[in-house]
Amino acid sequence: MKSLRLAIFLFLLLPADGIADSKVCATCHAKIYQTYQQSGMARSFSTPTDVHPVKDFYHAASETHFSVFERGGHYYQRRWQSGYQGREANIDEKSIDYVMGSGNHVRTFLHAMPSGALQQLPLAWYTEKGGYWDMNPGYDNPEQPNARRKINYECMGCHNAYPRIPGGHDQFRTEPVYVGDLPQGIDCQRCHGQGDRHVKDPASGGVINPARLTLERQAETCMQCHLETTSFPFPHSVEKFEHRPFSYQPGEDLSNYQAFFDHPASDDRFQIVSSVYRLRQSQCFRKSGDKLQCTTCHDPHDPGARNYNQVCRDCHAQPASNHTVAADCVTCHMQKRRTDDVVHAVMTDHLIRRTPLPA
């Protein structure tokens, strides 16, 4: 009877499209689920709970004022300009319905439109220097678009689990629209594949263990989101026409889904989402025979489980004669740098350098 009740409970949590609710995973994988909730991936998309207020943030370039406040249990972002005799003009107030970003570096706030589209609000919260408000990339200019930028499927595809989209909106250049309740963060299925069959019958398998894939397919599980970003005019990739949004599954050949562009070797552009790309430029990766993977240093289930410097010493137990023995390899050889696309964010550059950059 207990097994029957559990089966009924698990079945009721299955969405209509067959993708399992990731909360079901906690039933059998409680420890992994709990530690994963502390990761940035699990916190990549959420509803607002603790938005910092600001009374008057002035964006000089566009001569626009902004405020963020709570009213009636909901958060709002408001903008206005100074009109005739200093009176408020061009007023626009929108609710903050979702938060995109883990908060490790930045939190972007989104407004849900009646159509199901999501708008990116202009003001973002950056965690550097204890936290402060400033403009989102693309809004920090005199002609900033005033909350008209919509969250496309590519943005959602790397910041959340699989959302539902209405029929007909998976075609090229259709409006990015979402239906139903949106997932709350990247879930197990982004790395392990759709889990509906596994939930209904765990003995059948039905999910993918990336550790059992080839090294190339393992890397692509991370590359689907961490290769590069698209904040620059020339994109890092183009989605192929025969593949609909959110259709890539771990274990597939990622090149069948997207065509990727490479930069000239002289281009040292450092982007906020480029950790895999930068790692693959490193001599450590190239001389490892592809054995140096993201999971060599990062446990995707537990963000605090790895000793990064010990990973270095596993290969470099005897440092070069001109190198001092130090306990901290990463600070010098994988320096934190300000990103070129999100200028208020400081990230670890995964290009492992023999000679550190000057301070």
C-alpha positions as CSV (number, residue, x, y, z in Angstrom):
1,M,0.0,0.0,0.0
2,K,2.9,2.4,0.8
3,S,4.4,1.8,-2.6
4,L,1.1,2.4,-4.3
5,R,0.6,5.7,-2.4
6,L,4.2,6.7,-3.4
7,A,3.5,5.8,-7.1
8,I,0.3,7.9,-7.1
9,F,2.1,10.8,-5.5
10,L,4.9,10.7,-8.0
11,F,2.4,10.4,-10.9
12,L,0.4,13.5,-9.8
13,L,3.5,15.6,-9.9
14,L,4.2,14.9,-13.5
15,P,3.3,17.9,-15.8
16,A,1.1,17.3,-18.8
17,D,4.0,17.5,-21.2
18,G,5.8,14.5,-19.6
19,I,8.7,16.3,-18.0
20,A,9.0,15.3,-14.3
21,D,8.8,17.8,-11.5
22,S,12.3,17.8,-10.1
23,K,11.0,17.8,-6.5
24,V,10.2,14.2,-7.1
25,C,13.9,13.5,-7.3
26,A,14.2,14.4,-3.6
27,T,12.1,11.3,-2.7
28,C,14.9,8.9,-3.5
29,H,17.9,11.2,-3.8
30,A,17.4,13.4,-0.7
31,K,21.1,14.2,0.1
32,I,22.0,15.1,-3.5
33,Y,18.9,17.2,-3.9
34,Q,19.6,19.1,-0.7
35,T,23.2,19.9,-1.5
36,Y,22.3,20.8,-5.1
37,Q,19.8,23.4,-3.8
38,Q,22.8,25.4,-2.5
39,S,24.3,25.7,-6.0
40,G,24.0,28.7,-8.3
41,M,22.3,26.5,-10.9
42,A,19.5,25.6,-8.6
43,R,19.0,29.3,-7.7
44,S,19.2,30.5,-11.3
45,F,15.5,31.4,-11.6
46,S,13.1,32.2,-8.8
47,T,10.2,34.3,-7.6
48,P,11.3,37.4,-5.6
49,T,11.5,37.2,-1.8
50,D,14.1,39.6,-0.6
51,V,14.5,42.5,-3.1
52,H,16.6,45.4,-1.8
53,P,14.7,48.7,-1.9
54,V,16.0,51.9,-3.5
55,K,14.2,55.2,-3.4
56,D,15.9,57.1,-6.2
57,F,18.5,55.7,-8.6
58,Y,19.4,58.2,-11.2
59,H,20.7,57.1,-14.6
60,A,22.4,60.2,-16.0
61,A,22.9,58.9,-19.5
62,S,19.2,58.6,-20.2
63,E,18.1,61.2,-17.6
64,T,15.9,58.6,-15.9
65,H,15.1,57.9,-12.3
66,F,14.3,54.5,-10.9
67,S,13.0,53.1,-7.6
68,V,12.4,49.6,-6.3
69,F,9.9,49.1,-3.5
70,E,7.4,46.6,-1.9
71,R,3.7,47.2,-1.8
72,G,1.0,44.8,-0.6
73,G,3.4,41.9,-0.5
74,H,4.6,42.4,-4.1
75,Y,7.8,44.1,-5.4
76,Y,7.8,46.8,-8.1
77,Q,10.3,48.7,-10.2
78,R,9.3,52.2,-11.2
79,R,10.9,54.7,-13.6
80,W,10.3,58.4,-14.3
81,Q,11.9,61.5,-15.7
82,S,11.8,65.1,-14.6
83,G,9.3,67.0,-16.7
84,Y,7.8,70.6,-16.7
85,Q,8.7,72.4,-13.4
86,G,10.3,69.3,-12.1
87,R,7.2,67.2,-12.1
88,E,7.4,63.5,-12.7
89,A,6.8,62.5,-16.4
90,N,7.1,59.4,-18.5
91,I,6.2,57.3,-15.5
92,D,6.2,53.5,-15.9
93,E,5.7,51.0,-13.0
94,K,5.9,47.3,-13.4
95,S,5.7,44.4,-11.0
96,I,8.8,42.2,-10.3
97,D,7.5,38.7,-11.0
98,Y,10.7,36.7,-11.4
99,V,14.4,36.9,-10.6
100,M,16.9,35.6,-13.2
101,G,20.3,34.9,-11.8
102,S,21.5,33.1,-8.7
103,G,22.7,36.3,-6.9
104,N,26.3,35.1,-6.7
105,H,27.1,37.9,-9.1
106,V,24.0,39.6,-10.4
107,R,20.2,39.4,-10.1
108,T,18.0,40.5,-13.1
109,F,14.3,41.3,-12.5
110,L,11.6,40.3,-14.9
111,H,8.0,41.4,-15.4
112,A,5.4,38.9,-16.7
113,M,3.1,40.4,-19.4
114,P,-0.5,39.2,-19.9
115,S,0.6,37.6,-23.1
116,G,2.9,35.2,-21.3
117,A,6.1,37.1,-22.4
118,L,8.7,38.2,-19.9
119,Q,10.2,41.7,-19.9
120,Q,13.7,42.5,-18.5
121,L,13.5,45.4,-16.2
122,P,16.3,48.0,-16.5
123,L,17.7,48.0,-13.0
124,A,19.8,45.0,-11.7
125,W,21.3,44.2,-8.4
126,Y,25.1,43.5,-8.4
127,T,26.8,41.7,-5.5
128,E,30.2,43.3,-5.8
129,K,31.3,45.6,-3.0
130,G,28.6,44.4,-0.7
131,G,25.8,44.9,-3.3
132,Y,24.5,47.8,-5.3
133,W,22.0,48.8,-8.0
134,D,23.0,49.6,-11.5
135,M,21.7,49.2,-15.1
136,N,21.5,45.9,-16.9
137,P,23.8,45.4,-19.9
138,G,22.1,47.0,-22.9
139,Y,20.2,49.5,-20.7
140,D,23.3,51.5,-19.7
141,N,23.1,54.1,-22.6
142,P,21.2,57.2,-23.5
143,E,18.7,55.3,-25.7
144,Q,18.1,52.5,-23.2
145,P,14.9,50.5,-24.2
146,N,12.9,51.2,-21.0
147,A,11.9,47.6,-20.1
148,R,10.9,46.6,-23.6
149,R,13.5,43.8,-23.9
150,K,11.9,40.4,-23.8
151,I,13.4,37.3,-22.4
152,N,14.0,35.0,-25.4
153,Y,14.2,31.2,-25.4
154,E,18.0,31.2,-25.4
155,C,18.1,33.3,-22.2
156,M,15.5,31.0,-20.5
157,G,17.3,27.9,-21.9
158,C,20.4,28.6,-19.8
159,H,18.8,30.1,-16.7
160,N,16.0,27.6,-15.9
161,A,14.6,24.1,-16.3
162,Y,12.3,23.3,-19.2
163,P,9.4,25.7,-19.4
164,R,6.2,25.2,-21.4
165,I,5.6,27.2,-24.5
166,P,2.4,27.4,-26.6
167,G,2.0,25.6,-29.9
168,G,3.4,27.6,-32.9
169,H,5.9,29.6,-30.8
170,D,8.8,27.2,-31.4
171,Q,9.4,28.6,-34.9
172,F,12.1,31.1,-35.9
173,R,11.5,34.7,-34.8
174,T,8.2,33.9,-33.0
175,E,7.5,35.9,-29.9
176,P,9.0,34.1,-26.8
177,V,6.0,33.3,-24.7
178,Y,5.6,31.0,-21.7
179,V,2.5,29.2,-20.3
180,G,1.7,27.8,-16.9
181,D,3.9,28.0,-13.9
182,L,7.6,28.5,-14.7
183,P,10.2,26.2,-13.2
184,Q,12.3,27.6,-10.3
185,G,15.9,27.1,-11.3
186,I,17.9,24.6,-13.4
187,D,16.8,21.1,-12.4
188,C,18.1,17.6,-12.6
189,Q,16.8,17.0,-16.1
190,R,19.1,19.6,-17.7
191,C,22.0,17.2,-17.1
192,H,20.2,13.8,-16.8
193,G,17.6,14.2,-19.5
194,Q,13.8,14.0,-19.2
195,G,12.9,12.0,-16.2
196,D,9.2,11.1,-16.6
197,R,9.9,7.4,-17.5
198,H,12.3,7.1,-14.6
199,V,9.8,8.5,-12.2
200,K,7.1,6.2,-13.3
201,D,9.4,3.1,-13.2
202,P,12.8,3.7,-11.5
203,A,13.9,0.2,-12.4
204,S,13.7,1.0,-16.1
205,G,16.5,3.5,-15.9
206,G,15.2,6.2,-18.2
207,V,17.7,8.9,-17.2
208,I,21.3,9.6,-18.3
209,N,24.3,9.5,-16.0
210,P,26.7,12.0,-17.7
211,A,29.7,10.3,-16.0
212,R,29.1,7.3,-18.3
213,L,29.1,9.3,-21.5
214,T,32.1,9.8,-23.7
215,L,34.4,12.7,-22.6
216,E,33.1,14.7,-25.5
217,R,29.4,14.2,-24.6
218,Q,30.2,14.8,-20.9
219,A,31.7,18.2,-21.8
220,E,28.7,19.2,-24.0
221,T,26.4,18.7,-21.0
222,C,28.1,21.7,-19.5
223,M,28.8,23.5,-22.8
224,Q,25.1,23.8,-23.6
225,C,25.1,26.8,-21.2
226,H,28.6,27.6,-20.2
227,L,30.4,27.9,-23.5
228,E,29.9,31.6,-24.2
229,T,27.3,34.3,-23.9
230,T,25.5,36.3,-26.6
231,S,25.7,39.8,-25.3
232,F,27.8,40.9,-28.2
233,P,26.4,41.7,-31.7
234,F,28.1,38.6,-33.2
235,P,26.5,35.6,-31.5
236,H,28.5,32.7,-30.1
237,S,26.1,30.2,-31.8
238,V,23.1,29.8,-34.1
239,E,20.4,27.3,-33.3
240,K,19.8,25.0,-36.2
241,F,16.3,25.2,-37.9
242,E,15.3,21.6,-37.5
243,H,15.6,21.8,-33.7
244,R,12.9,23.5,-31.6
245,P,13.7,25.4,-28.4
246,F,14.7,23.4,-25.3
247,S,15.0,20.2,-27.4
248,Y,18.6,19.4,-26.7
249,Q,19.0,16.4,-24.4
250,P,22.2,15.3,-22.6
251,G,24.1,12.6,-24.4
252,E,23.3,14.0,-27.8
253,D,25.8,15.6,-30.1
254,L,25.5,19.3,-29.3
255,S,26.8,20.3,-32.8
256,N,23.6,18.8,-34.2
257,Y,21.6,21.3,-32.3
258,Q,23.8,24.5,-32.6
259,A,26.5,25.8,-34.8
260,F,29.2,27.5,-32.8
261,F,31.5,30.4,-33.8
262,D,35.1,30.6,-32.7
263,H,37.2,33.8,-32.0
264,P,40.6,34.6,-33.4
265,A,43.4,33.4,-31.1
266,S,44.4,37.0,-30.4
267,D,40.9,37.8,-29.0
268,D,41.2,37.8,-25.2
269,R,37.6,38.9,-24.7
270,F,36.4,37.6,-21.3
271,Q,32.6,37.0,-21.1
272,I,30.5,36.2,-18.1
273,V,29.5,32.8,-19.5
274,S,32.7,31.5,-21.0
275,S,34.2,29.1,-18.5
276,V,34.2,26.0,-20.8
277,Y,35.5,28.0,-23.8
278,R,38.3,29.5,-21.7
279,L,39.2,26.2,-20.1
280,R,39.5,24.6,-23.5
281,Q,42.0,27.3,-24.6
282,S,44.3,26.3,-21.7
283,Q,47.4,24.2,-22.1
284,C,46.3,22.2,-19.0
285,F,43.2,21.1,-21.0
286,R,45.0,20.6,-24.3
287,K,47.7,18.4,-22.8
288,S,45.3,16.3,-20.7
289,G,43.9,14.5,-23.7
290,D,40.4,15.9,-23.0
291,K,40.6,14.3,-19.5
292,L,40.4,17.7,-17.7
293,Q,36.7,18.3,-17.6
294,C,34.5,20.7,-15.6
295,T,33.7,17.9,-13.2
296,T,37.4,17.4,-12.4
297,C,37.1,20.5,-10.3
298,H,33.3,21.0,-9.8
299,D,30.9,18.6,-8.3
300,P,27.6,19.6,-9.9
301,H,25.6,18.2,-7.0
302,D,27.6,19.9,-4.3
303,P,29.2,23.3,-4.9
304,G,31.5,23.0,-1.8
305,A,32.7,19.5,-2.4
306,R,36.0,20.1,-4.3
307,N,39.4,21.3,-3.3
308,Y,40.5,23.2,-6.4
309,N,44.1,23.6,-5.5
310,Q,44.5,19.9,-4.8
311,V,43.3,19.2,-8.3
312,C,46.3,21.3,-9.6
313,R,48.7,19.5,-7.3
314,D,47.5,16.1,-8.5
315,C,49.3,16.9,-11.8
316,H,51.9,19.4,-10.6
317,A,53.2,17.7,-7.5
318,Q,56.7,18.9,-8.3
319,P,56.5,22.6,-9.3
320,A,58.9,24.2,-11.7
321,S,62.3,25.2,-10.2
322,N,61.4,28.9,-10.5
323,H,58.0,28.4,-8.8
324,T,57.5,28.8,-5.1
325,V,55.5,26.1,-3.4
326,A,52.1,27.7,-2.5
327,A,48.9,26.5,-1.1
328,D,46.8,28.6,-3.5
329,C,47.3,27.9,-7.2
330,V,44.0,29.3,-8.4
331,T,44.4,32.9,-7.2
332,C,47.4,33.3,-9.5
333,H,46.7,31.1,-12.4
334,M,42.9,31.4,-12.7
335,Q,42.5,35.0,-11.7
336,K,39.3,36.8,-11.1
337,R,38.6,39.4,-13.7
338,R,35.9,41.9,-14.7
339,T,33.9,40.6,-17.6
340,D,33.7,42.5,-20.8
341,D,30.0,42.0,-21.3
342,V,28.7,42.5,-17.8
343,V,31.0,45.2,-16.5
344,H,29.7,45.1,-12.9
345,A,30.5,41.4,-12.5
346,V,33.9,39.9,-11.4
347,M,34.3,36.2,-12.3
348,T,37.0,33.5,-12.2
349,D,38.7,33.3,-15.6
350,H,39.0,29.6,-16.5
351,L,41.8,30.3,-18.9
352,I,44.7,28.7,-16.9
353,R,47.7,30.9,-17.4
354,R,51.3,29.9,-16.9
355,T,52.2,33.6,-16.2
356,P,49.5,35.5,-14.2
357,L,48.3,38.8,-15.6
358,P,49.8,41.9,-13.9
359,A,47.7,43.2,-11.0
